Amino acid sequence: MLEEHDRIVLTDDVADPALKAGDVGTVVHIHRNGGALEVEFLTLDGHTAALATVSSLQVRPATGAEITHARDF
């Protein structure tokens, strides 16, 4: 079960606000007993790029063996 402050990876694109599968974010709030998550996505300089509510089925936990990949937002 994911908790607040966990790093996640999107498994699906999210049209609004133009997030892509593979984007990495941080859980900032958990809704409906874990059914939905409020996730913050940051630019590499630390500014908030997007705040999105996503289904828990659209994410997976990030692992320590992964690296981030840069793209323009």
PAZAMAR-787049 format. One record per atom (N, C-alpha, C, O): residue number from 0; atom name; x, y, z. Coordinates in steps of 0.05 Angstrom, whole numbers, always signed. Example, Ala and Ser with C-alpha at 12.3 -4.5 7.8 and 13.67 -1.06 7.14 Angstrom:
% residues 2
<n 0 | atom N | c1 +264 | c2 -114 | c3 +156>
<n 0 | atom CA | c1 +246 | c2 -90 | c3 +156>
<n 0 | atom C | c1 +264 | c2 -66 | c3 +156>
<n 0 | atom O | c1 +285 | c2 -66 | c3 +169>
<n 1 | atom N | c1 +257 | c2 -45 | c3 +142>
<n 1 | atom CA | c1 +273 | c2 -21 | c3 +143>
<n 1 | atom C | c1 +258 | c2 +1 | c3 +157>
<n 1 | atom O | c1 +268 | c2 +23 | c3 +161>
% end
This chain:
% residues 73
<n 0 | atom N | c1 +17 | c2 -23 | c3 +0>
<n 0 | atom CA | c1 +0 | c2 +0 | c3 +0>
<n 0 | atom C | c1 +18 | c2 +25 | c3 +0>
<n 0 | atom O | c1 +37 | c2 +27 | c3 +16>
<n 1 | atom N | c1 +12 | c2 +43 | c3 -17>
<n 1 | atom CA | c1 +27 | c2 +68 | c3 -19>
<n 1 | atom C | c1 +19 | c2 +87 | c3 +5>
<n 1 | atom O | c1 -3 | c2 +86 | c3 +15>
<n 2 | atom N | c1 +39 | c2 +103 | c3 +13>
<n 2 | atom CA | c1 +35 | c2 +122 | c3 +34>
<n 2 | atom C | c1 +43 | c2 +150 | c3 +25>
<n 2 | atom O | c1 +57 | c2 +153 | c3 +4>
<n 3 | atom N | c1 +34 | c2 +170 | c3 +40>
<n 3 | atom CA | c1 +43 | c2 +198 | c3 +33>
<n 3 | atom C | c1 +73 | c2 +199 | c3 +34>
<n 3 | atom O | c1 +86 | c2 +187 | c3 +50>
<n 4 | atom N | c1 +84 | c2 +214 | c3 +15>
<n 4 | atom CA | c1 +113 | c2 +219 | c3 +11>
<n 4 | atom C | c1 +127 | c2 +197 | c3 -4>
<n 4 | atom O | c1 +151 | c2 +199 | c3 -10>
<n 5 | atom N | c1 +112 | c2 +175 | c3 -12>
<n 5 | atom CA | c1 +124 | c2 +154 | c3 -29>
<n 5 | atom C | c1 +128 | c2 +165 | c3 -57>
<n 5 | atom O | c1 +112 | c2 +181 | c3 -67>
<n 6 | atom N | c1 +149 | c2 +156 | c3 -70>
<n 6 | atom CA | c1 +154 | c2 +163 | c3 -98>
<n 6 | atom C | c1 +140 | c2 +142 | c3 -115>
<n 6 | atom O | c1 +141 | c2 +118 | c3 -109>
<n 7 | atom N | c1 +126 | c2 +152 | c3 -136>
<n 7 | atom CA | c1 +111 | c2 +134 | c3 -153>
<n 7 | atom C | c1 +120 | c2 +139 | c3 -182>
<n 7 | atom O | c1 +132 | c2 +159 | c3 -189>
<n 8 | atom N | c1 +113 | c2 +119 | c3 -199>
<n 8 | atom CA | c1 +117 | c2 +121 | c3 -228>
<n 8 | atom C | c1 +90 | c2 +117 | c3 -241>
<n 8 | atom O | c1 +76 | c2 +98 | c3 -235>
<n 9 | atom N | c1 +82 | c2 +135 | c3 -259>
<n 9 | atom CA | c1 +57 | c2 +132 | c3 -274>
<n 9 | atom C | c1 +60 | c2 +108 | c3 -293>
<n 9 | atom O | c1 +80 | c2 +104 | c3 -306>
<n 10 | atom N | c1 +39 | c2 +91 | c3 -294>
<n 10 | atom CA | c1 +38 | c2 +69 | c3 -312>
<n 10 | atom C | c1 +21 | c2 +75 | c3 -337>
<n 10 | atom O | c1 +21 | c2 +60 | c3 -356>
<n 11 | atom N | c1 +6 | c2 +97 | c3 -335>
<n 11 | atom CA | c1 -12 | c2 +106 | c3 -357>
<n 11 | atom C | c1 -8 | c2 +136 | c3 -361>
<n 11 | atom O | c1 +0 | c2 +150 | c3 -343>
<n 12 | atom N | c1 -12 | c2 +145 | c3 -386>
<n 12 | atom CA | c1 -13 | c2 +174 | c3 -391>
<n 12 | atom C | c1 -36 | c2 +186 | c3 -376>
<n 12 | atom O | c1 -57 | c2 +174 | c3 -373>
<n 13 | atom N | c1 -33 | c2 +212 | c3 -368>
<n 13 | atom CA | c1 -55 | c2 +227 | c3 -355>
<n 13 | atom C | c1 -58 | c2 +252 | c3 -372>
<n 13 | atom O | c1 -41 | c2 +270 | c3 -371>
<n 14 | atom N | c1 -80 | c2 +254 | c3 -387>
<n 14 | atom CA | c1 -83 | c2 +276 | c3 -407>
<n 14 | atom C | c1 -82 | c2 +303 | c3 -394>
<n 14 | atom O | c1 -70 | c2 +322 | c3 -406>
<n 15 | atom N | c1 -95 | c2 +307 | c3 -372>
<n 15 | atom CA | c1 -95 | c2 +333 | c3 -359>
<n 15 | atom C | c1 -81 | c2 +330 | c3 -332>
<n 15 | atom O | c1 -94 | c2 +320 | c3 -314>
<n 16 | atom N | c1 -57 | c2 +337 | c3 -329>
<n 16 | atom CA | c1 -42 | c2 +358 | c3 -343>
<n 16 | atom C | c1 -19 | c2 +348 | c3 -360>
<n 16 | atom O | c1 +4 | c2 +355 | c3 -355>
<n 17 | atom N | c1 -24 | c2 +332 | c3 -380>
<n 17 | atom CA | c1 -4 | c2 +323 | c3 -399>
<n 17 | atom C | c1 +19 | c2 +308 | c3 -387>
<n 17 | atom O | c1 +43 | c2 +312 | c3 -394>
<n 18 | atom N | c1 +13 | c2 +290 | c3 -369>
<n 18 | atom CA | c1 +33 | c2 +272 | c3 -357>
<n 18 | atom C | c1 +35 | c2 +247 | c3 -374>
<n 18 | atom O | c1 +16 | c2 +238 | c3 -386>
<n 19 | atom N | c1 +59 | c2 +235 | c3 -374>
<n 19 | atom CA | c1 +64 | c2 +211 | c3 -390>
<n 19 | atom C | c1 +71 | c2 +187 | c3 -372>
<n 19 | atom O | c1 +82 | c2 +191 | c3 -350>
<n 20 | atom N | c1 +64 | c2 +163 | c3 -382>
<n 20 | atom CA | c1 +73 | c2 +139 | c3 -368>
<n 20 | atom C | c1 +103 | c2 +141 | c3 -364>
<n 20 | atom O | c1 +118 | c2 +147 | c3 -383>
<n 21 | atom N | c1 +113 | c2 +135 | c3 -340>
<n 21 | atom CA | c1 +141 | c2 +136 | c3 -334>
<n 21 | atom C | c1 +148 | c2 +161 | c3 -318>
<n 21 | atom O | c1 +170 | c2 +162 | c3 -306>
<n 22 | atom N | c1 +131 | c2 +182 | c3 -318>
<n 22 | atom CA | c1 +136 | c2 +205 | c3 -302>
<n 22 | atom C | c1 +136 | c2 +197 | c3 -272>
<n 22 | atom O | c1 +121 | c2 +180 | c3 -264>
<n 23 | atom N | c1 +154 | c2 +210 | c3 -257>
<n 23 | atom CA | c1 +157 | c2 +204 | c3 -229>
<n 23 | atom C | c1 +146 | c2 +226 | c3 -212>
<n 23 | atom O | c1 +151 | c2 +250 | c3 -217>
<n 24 | atom N | c1 +130 | c2 +219 | c3 -192>
<n 24 | atom CA | c1 +119 | c2 +239 | c3 -174>
<n 24 | atom C | c1 +120 | c2 +230 | c3 -145>
<n 24 | atom O | c1 +129 | c2 +208 | c3 -139>
<n 25 | atom N | c1 +110 | c2 +247 | c3 -127>
<n 25 | atom CA | c1 +109 | c2 +242 | c3 -99>
<n 25 | atom C | c1 +80 | c2 +243 | c3 -89>
<n 25 | atom O | c1 +66 | c2 +263 | c3 -94>
<n 26 | atom N | c1 +71 | c2 +223 | c3 -75>
<n 26 | atom CA | c1 +44 | c2 +222 | c3 -63>
<n 26 | atom C | c1 +43 | c2 +243 | c3 -42>
<n 26 | atom O | c1 +59 | c2 +243 | c3 -23>
<n 27 | atom N | c1 +23 | c2 +262 | c3 -44>
<n 27 | atom CA | c1 +20 | c2 +283 | c3 -24>
<n 27 | atom C | c1 -6 | c2 +279 | c3 -8>
<n 27 | atom O | c1 -10 | c2 +291 | c3 +13>
<n 28 | atom N | c1 -25 | c2 +263 | c3 -19>
<n 28 | atom CA | c1 -50 | c2 +257 | c3 -4>
<n 28 | atom C | c1 -62 | c2 +232 | c3 -15>
<n 28 | atom O | c1 -59 | c2 +225 | c3 -39>
<n 29 | atom N | c1 -75 | c2 +217 | c3 +3>
<n 29 | atom CA | c1 -88 | c2 +192 | c3 -5>
<n 29 | atom C | c1 -118 | c2 +196 | c3 -2>
<n 29 | atom O | c1 -127 | c2 +204 | c3 +19>
<n 30 | atom N | c1 -133 | c2 +190 | c3 -23>
<n 30 | atom CA | c1 -162 | c2 +192 | c3 -23>
<n 30 | atom C | c1 -175 | c2 +164 | c3 -23>
<n 30 | atom O | c1 -163 | c2 +144 | c3 -31>
<n 31 | atom N | c1 -200 | c2 +163 | c3 -13>
<n 31 | atom CA | c1 -217 | c2 +139 | c3 -15>
<n 31 | atom C | c1 -202 | c2 +113 | c3 -6>
<n 31 | atom O | c1 -202 | c2 +93 | c3 -21>
<n 32 | atom N | c1 -189 | c2 +114 | c3 +17>
<n 32 | atom CA | c1 -175 | c2 +90 | c3 +27>
<n 32 | atom C | c1 -155 | c2 +79 | c3 +8>
<n 32 | atom O | c1 -152 | c2 +54 | c3 +6>
<n 33 | atom N | c1 -142 | c2 +96 | c3 -7>
<n 33 | atom CA | c1 -121 | c2 +87 | c3 -26>
<n 33 | atom C | c1 -131 | c2 +83 | c3 -54>
<n 33 | atom O | c1 -115 | c2 +76 | c3 -71>
<n 34 | atom N | c1 -156 | c2 +88 | c3 -60>
<n 34 | atom CA | c1 -166 | c2 +85 | c3 -87>
<n 34 | atom C | c1 -157 | c2 +106 | c3 -106>
<n 34 | atom O | c1 -155 | c2 +102 | c3 -131>
<n 35 | atom N | c1 -150 | c2 +130 | c3 -96>
<n 35 | atom CA | c1 -140 | c2 +152 | c3 -112>
<n 35 | atom C | c1 -118 | c2 +166 | c3 -96>
<n 35 | atom O | c1 -118 | c2 +166 | c3 -72>
<n 36 | atom N | c1 -100 | c2 +179 | c3 -111>
<n 36 | atom CA | c1 -77 | c2 +192 | c3 -99>
<n 36 | atom C | c1 -74 | c2 +220 | c3 -110>
<n 36 | atom O | c1 -78 | c2 +224 | c3 -134>
<n 37 | atom N | c1 -67 | c2 +239 | c3 -93>
<n 37 | atom CA | c1 -59 | c2 +265 | c3 -102>
<n 37 | atom C | c1 -28 | c2 +264 | c3 -104>
<n 37 | atom O | c1 -15 | c2 +258 | c3 -85>
<n 38 | atom N | c1 -18 | c2 +270 | c3 -128>
<n 38 | atom CA | c1 +10 | c2 +266 | c3 -134>
<n 38 | atom C | c1 +22 | c2 +292 | c3 -145>
<n 38 | atom O | c1 +11 | c2 +305 | c3 -162>
<n 39 | atom N | c1 +45 | c2 +300 | c3 -133>
<n 39 | atom CA | c1 +59 | c2 +324 | c3 -143>
<n 39 | atom C | c1 +82 | c2 +315 | c3 -161>
<n 39 | atom O | c1 +97 | c2 +297 | c3 -154>
<n 40 | atom N | c1 +84 | c2 +328 | c3 -183>
<n 40 | atom CA | c1 +106 | c2 +323 | c3 -202>
<n 40 | atom C | c1 +123 | c2 +348 | c3 -204>
<n 40 | atom O | c1 +113 | c2 +370 | c3 -208>
<n 41 | atom N | c1 +149 | c2 +345 | c3 -200>
<n 41 | atom CA | c1 +168 | c2 +367 | c3 -198>
<n 41 | atom C | c1 +186 | c2 +368 | c3 -223>
<n 41 | atom O | c1 +192 | c2 +348 | c3 -235>
<n 42 | atom N | c1 +194 | c2 +393 | c3 -230>
<n 42 | atom CA | c1 +215 | c2 +396 | c3 -249>
<n 42 | atom C | c1 +242 | c2 +390 | c3 -236>
<n 42 | atom O | c1 +243 | c2 +388 | c3 -211>
<n 43 | atom N | c1 +263 | c2 +386 | c3 -251>
<n 43 | atom CA | c1 +288 | c2 +379 | c3 -239>
<n 43 | atom C | c1 +300 | c2 +401 | c3 -222>
<n 43 | atom O | c1 +319 | c2 +397 | c3 -206>
<n 44 | atom N | c1 +290 | c2 +426 | c3 -226>
<n 44 | atom CA | c1 +300 | c2 +448 | c3 -209>
<n 44 | atom C | c1 +282 | c2 +452 | c3 -184>
<n 44 | atom O | c1 +285 | c2 +472 | c3 -170>
<n 45 | atom N | c1 +264 | c2 +434 | c3 -179>
<n 45 | atom CA | c1 +248 | c2 +434 | c3 -154>
<n 45 | atom C | c1 +222 | c2 +449 | c3 -155>
<n 45 | atom O | c1 +208 | c2 +451 | c3 -134>
<n 46 | atom N | c1 +213 | c2 +459 | c3 -178>
<n 46 | atom CA | c1 +187 | c2 +473 | c3 -180>
<n 46 | atom C | c1 +165 | c2 +453 | c3 -187>
<n 46 | atom O | c1 +170 | c2 +433 | c3 -201>
<n 47 | atom N | c1 +141 | c2 +458 | c3 -177>
<n 47 | atom CA | c1 +119 | c2 +441 | c3 -182>
<n 47 | atom C | c1 +111 | c2 +444 | c3 -212>
<n 47 | atom O | c1 +105 | c2 +466 | c3 -221>
<n 48 | atom N | c1 +111 | c2 +422 | c3 -226>
<n 48 | atom CA | c1 +103 | c2 +421 | c3 -254>
<n 48 | atom C | c1 +73 | c2 +415 | c3 -256>
<n 48 | atom O | c1 +59 | c2 +426 | c3 -273>
<n 49 | atom N | c1 +64 | c2 +397 | c3 -239>
<n 49 | atom CA | c1 +36 | c2 +389 | c3 -239>
<n 49 | atom C | c1 +28 | c2 +377 | c3 -213>
<n 49 | atom O | c1 +44 | c2 +365 | c3 -198>
<n 50 | atom N | c1 +2 | c2 +379 | c3 -207>
<n 50 | atom CA | c1 -10 | c2 +366 | c3 -184>
<n 50 | atom C | c1 -34 | c2 +352 | c3 -195>
<n 50 | atom O | c1 -52 | c2 +365 | c3 -206>
<n 51 | atom N | c1 -35 | c2 +325 | c3 -193>
<n 51 | atom CA | c1 -56 | c2 +310 | c3 -206>
<n 51 | atom C | c1 -68 | c2 +289 | c3 -187>
<n 51 | atom O | c1 -54 | c2 +278 | c3 -170>
<n 52 | atom N | c1 -94 | c2 +285 | c3 -189>
<n 52 | atom CA | c1 -107 | c2 +263 | c3 -175>
<n 52 | atom C | c1 -109 | c2 +240 | c3 -195>
<n 52 | atom O | c1 -120 | c2 +243 | c3 -216>
<n 53 | atom N | c1 -97 | c2 +218 | c3 -187>
<n 53 | atom CA | c1 -96 | c2 +194 | c3 -205>
<n 53 | atom C | c1 -107 | c2 +170 | c3 -190>
<n 53 | atom O | c1 -106 | c2 +169 | c3 -165>
<n 54 | atom N | c1 -116 | c2 +151 | c3 -205>
<n 54 | atom CA | c1 -125 | c2 +125 | c3 -193>
<n 54 | atom C | c1 -100 | c2 +110 | c3 -184>
<n 54 | atom O | c1 -79 | c2 +112 | c3 -196>
<n 55 | atom N | c1 -103 | c2 +95 | c3 -162>
<n 55 | atom CA | c1 -81 | c2 +78 | c3 -153>
<n 55 | atom C | c1 -74 | c2 +57 | c3 -174>
<n 55 | atom O | c1 -52 | c2 +46 | c3 -172>
<n 56 | atom N | c1 -92 | c2 +52 | c3 -193>
<n 56 | atom CA | c1 -86 | c2 +33 | c3 -214>
<n 56 | atom C | c1 -69 | c2 +44 | c3 -236>
<n 56 | atom O | c1 -59 | c2 +30 | c3 -254>
<n 57 | atom N | c1 -64 | c2 +71 | c3 -235>
<n 57 | atom CA | c1 -48 | c2 +85 | c3 -256>
<n 57 | atom C | c1 -19 | c2 +89 | c3 -247>
<n 57 | atom O | c1 -4 | c2 +102 | c3 -260>
<n 58 | atom N | c1 -12 | c2 +78 | c3 -224>
<n 58 | atom CA | c1 +15 | c2 +83 | c3 -213>
<n 58 | atom C | c1 +27 | c2 +57 | c3 -202>
<n 58 | atom O | c1 +13 | c2 +37 | c3 -197>
<n 59 | atom N | c1 +53 | c2 +58 | c3 -198>
<n 59 | atom CA | c1 +67 | c2 +36 | c3 -184>
<n 59 | atom C | c1 +89 | c2 +50 | c3 -167>
<n 59 | atom O | c1 +97 | c2 +72 | c3 -173>
<n 60 | atom N | c1 +98 | c2 +36 | c3 -147>
<n 60 | atom CA | c1 +120 | c2 +48 | c3 -131>
<n 60 | atom C | c1 +145 | c2 +50 | c3 -147>
<n 60 | atom O | c1 +151 | c2 +33 | c3 -163>
<n 61 | atom N | c1 +160 | c2 +71 | c3 -142>
<n 61 | atom CA | c1 +187 | c2 +74 | c3 -154>
<n 61 | atom C | c1 +206 | c2 +56 | c3 -138>
<n 61 | atom O | c1 +202 | c2 +52 | c3 -114>
<n 62 | atom N | c1 +226 | c2 +45 | c3 -152>
<n 62 | atom CA | c1 +246 | c2 +28 | c3 -138>
<n 62 | atom C | c1 +273 | c2 +42 | c3 -138>
<n 62 | atom O | c1 +278 | c2 +59 | c3 -154>
<n 63 | atom N | c1 +290 | c2 +33 | c3 -120>
<n 63 | atom CA | c1 +316 | c2 +44 | c3 -118>
<n 63 | atom C | c1 +335 | c2 +37 | c3 -141>
<n 63 | atom O | c1 +356 | c2 +49 | c3 -144>
<n 64 | atom N | c1 +327 | c2 +18 | c3 -158>
<n 64 | atom CA | c1 +343 | c2 +10 | c3 -180>
<n 64 | atom C | c1 +337 | c2 +26 | c3 -206>
<n 64 | atom O | c1 +349 | c2 +21 | c3 -226>
<n 65 | atom N | c1 +319 | c2 +45 | c3 -204>
<n 65 | atom CA | c1 +311 | c2 +60 | c3 -228>
<n 65 | atom C | c1 +325 | c2 +87 | c3 -228>
<n 65 | atom O | c1 +334 | c2 +98 | c3 -208>
<n 66 | atom N | c1 +326 | c2 +99 | c3 -252>
<n 66 | atom CA | c1 +337 | c2 +126 | c3 -256>
<n 66 | atom C | c1 +315 | c2 +143 | c3 -268>
<n 66 | atom O | c1 +297 | c2 +133 | c3 -282>
<n 67 | atom N | c1 +316 | c2 +169 | c3 -264>
<n 67 | atom CA | c1 +297 | c2 +187 | c3 -276>
<n 67 | atom C | c1 +305 | c2 +194 | c3 -305>
<n 67 | atom O | c1 +329 | c2 +192 | c3 -312>
<n 68 | atom N | c1 +286 | c2 +201 | c3 -321>
<n 68 | atom CA | c1 +290 | c2 +208 | c3 -349>
<n 68 | atom C | c1 +279 | c2 +236 | c3 -353>
<n 68 | atom O | c1 +256 | c2 +241 | c3 -346>
<n 69 | atom N | c1 +294 | c2 +253 | c3 -365>
<n 69 | atom CA | c1 +285 | c2 +281 | c3 -369>
<n 69 | atom C | c1 +270 | c2 +284 | c3 -395>
<n 69 | atom O | c1 +276 | c2 +272 | c3 -415>
<n 70 | atom N | c1 +249 | c2 +302 | c3 -394>
<n 70 | atom CA | c1 +234 | c2 +310 | c3 -418>
<n 70 | atom C | c1 +222 | c2 +338 | c3 -411>
<n 70 | atom O | c1 +218 | c2 +344 | c3 -388>
<n 71 | atom N | c1 +217 | c2 +353 | c3 -432>
<n 71 | atom CA | c1 +204 | c2 +379 | c3 -428>
<n 71 | atom C | c1 +175 | c2 +375 | c3 -421>
<n 71 | atom O | c1 +162 | c2 +357 | c3 -431>
<n 72 | atom N | c1 +165 | c2 +393 | c3 -404>
<n 72 | atom CA | c1 +137 | c2 +391 | c3 -395>
<n 72 | atom C | c1 +122 | c2 +414 | c3 -407>
<n 72 | atom O | c1 +98 | c2 +416 | c3 -403>
% end
